[in-house]
């Protein structure tokens, strides 16, 4: 096992921890909505996206058209295109076409977040190490939730619910503390996110699309006001 | 849910999600030169994470007060540049402690 791979695995553990609780809830809900445990597991194993999966359940049980399903997933998950575009600029030469095709499948919010926060460009060993435990966390959690939803006490589930956000904060706060432009971008994105959530006018905006609006506006403002020095850019 | 209904849905869901993630990573291979776009993409992760954390973190535990306890501990440790795992674990512990405290207070 080389260094980059084991470093990836280490960085993936907090993600896996957070995924366990979210996917556990998904498994419980899927079975409650009429899926078999195997179907719940298949959805998680092939999609690996929380918001998209939760949004897909009522469409399936409500008998929505396949076109509706495709459009819903497109709107909710379009943010991943932005993330893939951003991360694509930070991959090193070991990420050939096959590796990119495989890794794309697992470019979740959290994987993207951790991979982007690495100081150097990232390569195949690190990235495949990084996605390993979260993938198991997501699928195993789903299966556990589906077959034994009531066994894990609410106490532990709600405590685990914050793990992913703790990780996000650990990623954004150190650079926000050091670099004023990053601080500005984060604060702007947070302010926009609050507006989109609580101003009734915007209540029709889906959560996935809200992330795109906030991210594009805040990042474009940052790029206009504080263009990044060459050595610093992705 | 019957297999005939389930598998077409599964295929569409997984297919659309995969294409969204895969196309930008495989099609746009060249390095972006525009200083504006490079800066934009540099800021994207921070903006995405900021928008995803707030306000969702307030609802992450099912109780605003325990969530705030977790948030406070996470912010304090993240500000001190502790590792991701440390911040995540202590945030969970803070939520657990707050839940205990709340249940003791009745």
Interface residues (C-beta under 8 A of the other chain):
Chain A: X10 X11 X13 X14 X17 X18 X34 X35 X36 X39 X42 X43 X46 X47 X48 X49 X52 X53 X56 X59 X60 X61 X63 X66 X69 X70 X73 X74 X77 X78 X79 X80 X81 X82 X83 X84 X85 X86 X87 X88 X89 X91 X97 X100 X101 X103 X104 X105 X107 X109 X112 X113 X114 X116 X117 X154 X155 X156 X158 X159 X160 X161 X162 X163 X164 X165 X166 X167 X168 X169 X170 X171 X172 X173 X174 X175 X176 X177 X181 X182 X185 X186 X187 X188 X189 X190 X192 X193 X194 X197 X198 X210 X211 X214 X215 X216 X218 X219 X220 X222 X223 X224 X226 X227 X228 X230 X232 X233 X234
Chain B: X1 X5 X6 X8 X9 X10 X12 X13 X14 X16 X17 X18 X20 X21 X22 X23 X24 X25 X26 X28 X29 X31 X32 X35 X36 X37 X38 X39 X40 X41 X42 X43 X44 X45 X46 X47 X48 X49 X50 X51 X52 X53 X54 X55 X56 X57 X60 X61 X62 X63 X66 X67 X70 X71 X73 X74 X75 X77 X78 X79 X81 X82 X83 X84 X85 X86 X87 X88 X89 X90 X91 X92 X93 X95 X96 X99
